Amino acid sequence: MQNKILLIDDESSFRRTMSLSLTQRGYDTEPCENGVCGLKKMELLMKNNEAPAAVVIDIQLPDINGEKLAKTIKLKYPDIPIILITGYADKLNPEEIENLNVKTLLIKPFSADDLTAQFEEILKERTTPKIEVSYEAQKAKSESAYALLKLEDNADFFETFRKLYYMDNILYCDATKGEYDIILLIQNDSLNELRDIGLNRILKVKGVKEVDFLEVREPILDDSTNSAINAVEDAMSKTYNSNIAENKRDLANRVCSYVLVELEREKLDKIYPTLLLNENVVYCDYTTGKYNLVLMIYGNHFSQIDKIINEKIINLDGILKVKEYPIINIFEM
């Protein structure tokens, strides 16, 4: 699992650039645009047993002074290392910084390599906080992931599809049009087994050229967002026949597309519920890897799905990239 970093800085270009650079270096970055967002995200991470390896805080934040924010986090979570950053070295109070007992102070501009070097030092010294998780909770949890497959040019499509379709742990196997030829949804009780299936066993199937692996995770949302989503879903479940919810894939006479979304992760609180609650969205899964969200959208025809994407997804604030992969009925090929 990647080491998670909480990055709190009000400069969107800096957050985006640094998040991308850190991801390329093996760190899973949770970006926040202000101190309040940072505090809420910190609480949610701890609640979800995902204690960050370090918290990076800009001293000049629009809502909370970075030094005060660092002190607040340090008081509640003394074992979490904190790195302060600033572009205004002349305004620092060295004595106050020293009293905060933070790991280090970096003066902007600095590179992702400079920051990574600090993380590596922290990881050498760090003792991972112990988090109590009941055996029953571990046993009951099921892990899921998407595998996005590209096939060899000379592959026997139907034979490859058949082998994948009947593999153990494959929940759904869909032929798609576009960059990816087949998209799989995999489930397993063990995360290691899930990764082995997604990154090793599938690649050994004759005809498979390349696999992009997206692990499904619970999105980290604030309590108000979760409450809103739960309230709407409860209302919907009372309105519609329960069979609809239990048979979401039973979409006779409809067409479906996978829609892969890359977004600014600090905008997840606004984007995720908007997409999840869209009437044409069958699933909306938060994922780690190349894309942040995997949606399945249905319509009466593909032009309707294109219209939904163009009018209700692409223009959402925080959306960076959207790719559609229409599902093909292989019996009509």
C-alpha positions as CSV (number, residue, x, y, z in Angstrom):
1,M,0.0,0.0,0.0
2,Q,1.2,3.5,-0.8
3,N,2.2,5.8,2.0
4,K,-0.5,8.5,2.4
5,I,0.5,12.1,2.6
6,L,-1.9,14.9,3.7
7,L,-0.9,18.0,1.7
8,I,-2.5,21.3,2.9
9,D,-1.8,24.3,0.6
10,D,-4.0,27.0,-0.9
11,E,-2.2,27.2,-4.2
12,S,-4.1,24.9,-6.6
13,S,-1.3,24.7,-9.1
14,F,1.2,23.7,-6.4
15,R,-1.2,21.0,-5.0
16,R,-1.8,19.6,-8.5
17,T,1.9,19.5,-9.5
18,M,3.1,18.2,-6.2
19,S,0.4,15.5,-5.9
20,L,1.2,14.2,-9.4
21,S,4.9,14.2,-8.7
22,L,4.5,12.4,-5.3
23,T,2.2,9.9,-6.9
24,Q,4.9,9.1,-9.5
25,R,7.3,8.6,-6.5
26,G,5.0,6.1,-4.8
27,Y,3.1,8.4,-2.4
28,D,-0.7,8.6,-2.2
29,T,-1.5,12.3,-1.7
30,E,-4.6,13.8,-0.1
31,P,-4.6,17.5,-1.2
32,C,-6.6,20.1,0.8
33,E,-7.1,23.8,-0.2
34,N,-7.3,25.2,3.4
35,G,-7.0,24.5,7.0
36,V,-10.6,23.5,7.7
37,C,-10.5,21.1,4.8
38,G,-7.2,19.7,6.2
39,L,-8.7,19.2,9.7
40,K,-11.8,17.4,8.3
41,K,-9.7,15.2,6.1
42,M,-7.3,14.4,8.9
43,E,-10.3,13.3,11.1
44,L,-11.7,11.2,8.3
45,L,-8.4,9.5,7.6
46,M,-8.0,8.5,11.2
47,K,-11.6,7.4,11.4
48,N,-11.0,5.1,8.4
49,N,-7.8,3.7,9.9
50,E,-5.6,5.4,7.3
51,A,-3.2,7.5,9.4
52,P,-1.0,9.5,7.1
53,A,2.7,9.0,7.0
54,A,3.1,12.8,7.2
55,V,1.2,16.0,7.1
56,V,2.5,18.9,4.9
57,I,1.2,22.3,5.9
58,D,1.7,25.7,4.3
59,I,2.1,28.3,7.0
60,Q,0.2,31.0,5.0
61,L,-3.3,29.5,4.7
62,P,-6.5,31.6,3.9
63,D,-8.5,30.5,6.9
64,I,-6.2,29.1,9.7
65,N,-2.6,30.0,10.4
66,G,-0.5,27.0,9.4
67,E,1.4,27.1,12.7
68,K,-1.8,27.0,14.7
69,L,-3.1,24.1,12.4
70,A,0.2,22.2,13.0
71,K,-0.1,22.7,16.8
72,T,-3.8,21.5,16.7
73,I,-2.9,18.3,14.8
74,K,0.2,17.7,16.9
75,L,-1.8,17.9,20.2
76,K,-4.3,15.4,19.0
77,Y,-2.0,13.1,17.0
78,P,1.5,13.5,18.5
79,D,2.9,10.6,16.5
80,I,2.0,12.0,13.1
81,P,5.1,13.8,11.6
82,I,4.4,17.4,10.3
83,I,6.4,19.3,7.7
84,L,5.8,23.0,7.4
85,I,6.3,24.8,4.1
86,T,6.3,28.5,3.2
87,G,7.2,31.0,0.5
88,Y,7.6,33.8,3.1
89,A,10.7,33.0,5.1
90,D,11.0,36.6,6.2
91,K,7.8,36.4,8.2
92,L,8.7,33.4,10.2
93,N,9.1,33.3,14.0
94,P,11.9,30.8,14.5
95,E,11.2,30.4,18.2
96,E,7.5,29.5,17.6
97,I,8.5,27.1,14.8
98,E,11.0,25.3,17.1
99,N,8.4,25.0,19.8
100,L,6.0,23.2,17.5
101,N,8.4,20.3,17.3
102,V,7.6,19.7,13.6
103,K,9.8,17.4,11.5
104,T,11.2,20.1,9.3
105,L,10.6,23.4,7.5
106,L,11.0,23.8,3.7
107,I,11.2,27.1,2.0
108,K,9.5,27.5,-1.4
109,P,10.4,26.9,-4.1
110,F,11.5,23.3,-3.5
111,S,11.2,20.1,-5.6
112,A,9.2,16.9,-5.1
113,D,12.6,15.2,-4.6
114,D,13.3,17.5,-1.7
115,L,10.0,16.6,-0.1
116,T,10.4,12.9,-0.8
117,A,13.8,13.0,0.9
118,Q,12.0,14.2,4.1
119,F,9.4,11.5,3.8
120,E,12.1,8.8,3.5
121,E,13.7,10.0,6.7
122,I,10.4,10.0,8.4
123,L,9.6,6.4,7.3
124,K,12.9,5.2,8.6
125,E,12.1,6.6,12.1
126,R,8.3,6.1,12.1
127,T,6.5,3.6,14.2
128,T,3.1,2.9,12.6
129,P,0.3,3.8,15.1
130,K,-1.5,0.7,16.3
131,I,-5.2,0.7,15.3
132,E,-7.5,-1.8,16.8
133,V,-9.6,-3.6,14.2
134,S,-11.8,-6.5,15.2
135,Y,-11.3,-9.9,13.6
136,E,-15.0,-10.0,12.6
137,A,-14.6,-6.7,10.7
138,Q,-11.5,-8.0,8.9
139,K,-13.2,-11.2,8.0
140,A,-16.3,-9.6,6.7
141,K,-14.6,-7.1,4.5
142,S,-14.6,-7.8,0.8
143,E,-12.1,-6.1,-1.5
144,S,-12.8,-5.0,-5.1
145,A,-10.9,-3.7,-8.0
146,Y,-11.2,-3.0,-11.7
147,A,-8.8,-4.4,-14.3
148,L,-8.7,-2.5,-17.6
149,L,-7.3,-4.8,-20.3
150,K,-5.6,-4.2,-23.6
151,L,-5.3,-7.3,-25.8
152,E,-2.7,-8.3,-28.3
153,D,-3.4,-7.3,-31.9
154,N,-3.5,-10.9,-33.0
155,A,-5.4,-12.1,-30.0
156,D,-8.4,-14.5,-30.4
157,F,-10.9,-12.1,-28.7
158,F,-13.6,-14.6,-28.1
159,E,-11.3,-17.2,-26.6
160,T,-9.5,-14.6,-24.4
161,F,-12.9,-13.2,-23.3
162,R,-14.2,-16.7,-22.5
163,K,-11.2,-17.6,-20.3
164,L,-11.5,-14.3,-18.4
165,Y,-15.2,-14.6,-18.0
166,Y,-14.9,-18.0,-16.3
167,M,-12.0,-17.1,-14.0
168,D,-12.6,-17.3,-10.3
169,N,-13.3,-14.0,-8.5
170,I,-14.4,-12.2,-11.7
171,L,-17.7,-10.5,-10.8
172,Y,-18.2,-8.8,-14.2
173,C,-16.5,-9.2,-17.5
174,D,-17.4,-6.7,-20.2
175,A,-16.1,-6.2,-23.7
176,T,-15.7,-2.5,-24.4
177,K,-15.0,-0.1,-27.3
178,G,-12.0,2.2,-27.1
179,E,-8.5,2.1,-25.7
180,Y,-9.4,-0.8,-23.4
181,D,-10.8,-4.0,-24.9
182,I,-12.2,-5.6,-21.8
183,I,-13.0,-4.3,-18.3
184,L,-13.3,-6.6,-15.3
185,L,-14.6,-6.2,-11.8
186,I,-12.7,-8.5,-9.4
187,Q,-13.6,-9.4,-5.8
188,N,-11.7,-11.2,-3.1
189,D,-11.6,-11.3,0.7
190,S,-7.8,-10.8,0.6
191,L,-6.3,-7.6,-0.8
192,N,-3.0,-9.5,-1.6
193,E,-5.0,-12.1,-3.5
194,L,-6.9,-9.4,-5.3
195,R,-3.7,-7.7,-6.4
196,D,-2.2,-11.0,-7.5
197,I,-5.3,-11.7,-9.7
198,G,-5.3,-8.2,-11.2
199,L,-1.6,-7.8,-11.7
200,N,-0.3,-11.3,-12.4
201,R,-2.9,-14.0,-13.2
202,I,-4.8,-12.0,-15.7
203,L,-1.6,-11.1,-17.5
204,K,-0.9,-14.8,-18.0
205,V,-4.1,-15.3,-19.9
206,K,-3.3,-15.8,-23.6
207,G,-4.0,-12.6,-25.6
208,V,-3.8,-10.1,-22.7
209,K,-1.2,-7.5,-23.5
210,E,-1.5,-4.9,-20.7
211,V,-3.5,-4.4,-17.4
212,D,-4.3,-1.2,-15.6
213,F,-5.4,-2.0,-12.0
214,L,-7.7,0.3,-10.0
215,E,-8.5,-0.7,-6.4
216,V,-11.9,0.3,-5.1
217,R,-11.8,2.3,-1.9
218,E,-14.3,4.0,0.4
219,P,-14.2,7.7,-0.5
220,I,-13.0,10.0,2.3
221,L,-15.9,12.4,2.7
222,D,-16.9,14.8,5.5
223,D,-19.8,13.8,7.8
224,S,-22.2,16.3,6.2
225,T,-21.6,14.9,2.7
226,N,-22.1,11.3,4.0
227,S,-25.3,12.3,5.7
228,A,-26.7,13.9,2.6
229,I,-25.8,10.8,0.5
230,N,-27.3,8.4,3.0
231,A,-30.5,10.5,3.3
232,V,-31.0,10.6,-0.5
233,E,-30.3,6.9,-0.9
234,D,-32.7,6.0,1.9
235,A,-35.4,8.1,0.3
236,M,-34.7,6.4,-3.1
237,S,-34.8,2.9,-1.6
238,K,-38.2,3.6,-0.1
239,T,-39.5,5.0,-3.4
240,Y,-38.4,2.3,-5.8
241,N,-39.0,-1.4,-5.8
242,S,-36.2,-3.2,-3.9
243,N,-35.7,-5.5,-6.8
244,I,-34.2,-2.6,-8.8
245,A,-31.5,-2.1,-6.3
246,E,-30.7,-5.8,-6.1
247,N,-30.6,-6.2,-9.9
248,K,-28.8,-3.0,-11.0
249,R,-27.2,-4.8,-13.9
250,D,-30.5,-6.1,-15.2
251,L,-30.9,-3.3,-17.8
252,A,-32.7,-5.0,-20.6
253,N,-33.2,-2.9,-23.8
254,R,-30.6,-0.4,-22.5
255,V,-27.0,0.4,-23.4
256,C,-24.2,1.0,-20.9
257,S,-20.8,2.6,-20.8
258,Y,-18.0,2.7,-18.3
259,V,-16.9,6.2,-17.6
260,L,-13.4,6.8,-16.1
261,V,-12.9,10.1,-14.3
262,E,-9.7,11.9,-13.2
263,L,-10.4,14.7,-10.8
264,E,-8.9,17.2,-8.3
265,R,-9.2,15.1,-5.2
266,E,-9.9,18.1,-2.9
267,K,-13.1,18.5,-5.0
268,L,-14.3,15.0,-4.2
269,D,-16.8,16.1,-1.6
270,K,-18.7,18.0,-4.3
271,I,-18.1,15.8,-7.3
272,Y,-18.7,12.3,-5.8
273,P,-22.3,12.8,-4.5
274,T,-23.2,14.7,-7.7
275,L,-22.2,11.7,-9.8
276,L,-23.4,9.0,-7.4
277,L,-26.9,10.4,-7.3
278,N,-27.3,11.0,-11.0
279,E,-30.4,9.0,-12.1
280,N,-28.5,7.4,-15.0
281,V,-25.5,6.3,-12.9
282,V,-25.6,2.6,-12.0
283,Y,-22.4,2.6,-10.0
284,C,-19.9,5.2,-8.9
285,D,-16.8,3.7,-7.3
286,Y,-13.9,5.6,-5.9
287,T,-10.6,4.1,-7.0
288,T,-6.8,4.4,-6.6
289,G,-4.5,4.3,-9.6
290,K,-4.8,5.9,-13.0
291,Y,-8.4,7.2,-12.4
292,N,-10.2,8.4,-9.3
293,L,-13.7,7.3,-10.2
294,V,-15.2,4.5,-12.2
295,L,-18.9,5.0,-13.3
296,M,-21.3,2.8,-15.1
297,I,-23.9,4.9,-17.0
298,Y,-26.9,3.6,-18.8
299,G,-29.2,5.1,-21.4
300,N,-31.7,4.2,-24.1
301,H,-28.9,4.7,-26.7
302,F,-25.2,5.7,-26.6
303,S,-25.9,9.3,-27.9
304,Q,-28.0,9.8,-24.7
305,I,-25.0,8.7,-22.6
306,D,-22.7,11.1,-24.6
307,K,-25.2,13.9,-23.8
308,I,-25.1,13.0,-20.0
309,I,-21.3,13.1,-20.0
310,N,-21.1,16.4,-21.9
311,E,-23.8,18.2,-19.9
312,K,-23.5,16.7,-16.4
313,I,-19.9,15.5,-15.9
314,I,-17.3,17.2,-18.1
315,N,-18.1,20.7,-16.9
316,L,-18.2,19.9,-13.2
317,D,-15.6,22.0,-11.3
318,G,-12.6,19.8,-10.5
319,I,-13.0,17.3,-13.4
320,L,-9.7,16.9,-15.2
321,K,-10.3,14.0,-17.6
322,V,-13.3,11.9,-18.7
323,K,-13.0,8.7,-20.9
324,E,-16.0,6.7,-22.0
325,Y,-15.9,3.0,-22.9
326,P,-19.2,1.7,-24.3
327,I,-20.0,-1.9,-23.4
328,I,-20.3,-4.2,-26.5
329,N,-22.7,-7.1,-26.7
330,I,-20.3,-9.7,-27.9
331,F,-23.1,-11.8,-29.3
332,E,-23.8,-9.0,-31.7
333,M,-20.2,-8.7,-32.9
